Amino acid sequence: MTLEECGYNQVMAAERLGISRFALMRKMKKYNIDIEKKAHKNR
């Protein structure tokens, strides 16, 4: 939910979660989260 709350801004979401942007990117890859499609759909 944090990615949505931050407008799919990875830096802001990572800061809110207290992790690095790279840790967030690894988790996104692990859980197959593709923000490109989601971010464009919400515009």
C-alpha positions as a Markdown table, in Angstrom:
| # | Residue | x | y | z |
|---|---|---|---|---|
| 1 | Met | 0.0 | 0.0 | 0.0 |
| 2 | Thr | 2.9 | 2.4 | 0.7 |
| 3 | Leu | 3.8 | 2.6 | -3.0 |
| 4 | Glu | 0.3 | 3.7 | -3.8 |
| 5 | Glu | 0.3 | 6.2 | -1.0 |
| 6 | Cys | 3.6 | 7.7 | -2.3 |
| 7 | Gly | 2.4 | 7.9 | -5.9 |
| 8 | Tyr | 4.6 | 4.9 | -6.8 |
| 9 | Asn | 7.7 | 7.0 | -5.9 |
| 10 | Gln | 10.2 | 4.3 | -4.8 |
| 11 | Val | 12.4 | 6.7 | -2.9 |
| 12 | Met | 9.6 | 8.1 | -0.8 |
| 13 | Ala | 8.1 | 4.6 | -0.2 |
| 14 | Ala | 11.5 | 3.2 | 0.9 |
| 15 | Glu | 12.0 | 6.1 | 3.3 |
| 16 | Arg | 8.5 | 5.6 | 4.8 |
| 17 | Leu | 9.3 | 1.9 | 5.3 |
| 18 | Gly | 12.7 | 2.6 | 6.8 |
| 19 | Ile | 14.6 | 0.6 | 4.1 |
| 20 | Ser | 16.9 | 1.6 | 1.2 |
| 21 | Arg | 15.5 | 2.1 | -2.3 |
| 22 | Phe | 17.6 | -1.0 | -3.4 |
| 23 | Ala | 16.0 | -3.1 | -0.6 |
| 24 | Leu | 12.6 | -2.0 | -1.8 |
| 25 | Met | 13.6 | -2.9 | -5.4 |
| 26 | Arg | 14.7 | -6.3 | -4.3 |
| 27 | Lys | 11.4 | -6.9 | -2.5 |
| 28 | Met | 9.5 | -5.7 | -5.5 |
| 29 | Lys | 11.4 | -8.1 | -7.8 |
| 30 | Lys | 11.0 | -11.0 | -5.3 |
| 31 | Tyr | 7.2 | -10.5 | -5.1 |
| 32 | Asn | 6.9 | -9.7 | -8.8 |
| 33 | Ile | 5.6 | -6.1 | -8.3 |
| 34 | Asp | 5.7 | -4.1 | -11.5 |
| 35 | Ile | 5.0 | -0.5 | -10.8 |
| 36 | Glu | 5.3 | 0.6 | -14.4 |
| 37 | Lys | 1.9 | -0.8 | -15.3 |
| 38 | Lys | 0.3 | 0.3 | -12.0 |
| 39 | Ala | 1.7 | 3.8 | -12.1 |
| 40 | His | 0.5 | 4.4 | -15.6 |
| 41 | Lys | -2.9 | 3.0 | -15.0 |
| 42 | Asn | -3.5 | 5.5 | -12.1 |
| 43 | Arg | -2.6 | 8.6 | -14.2 |
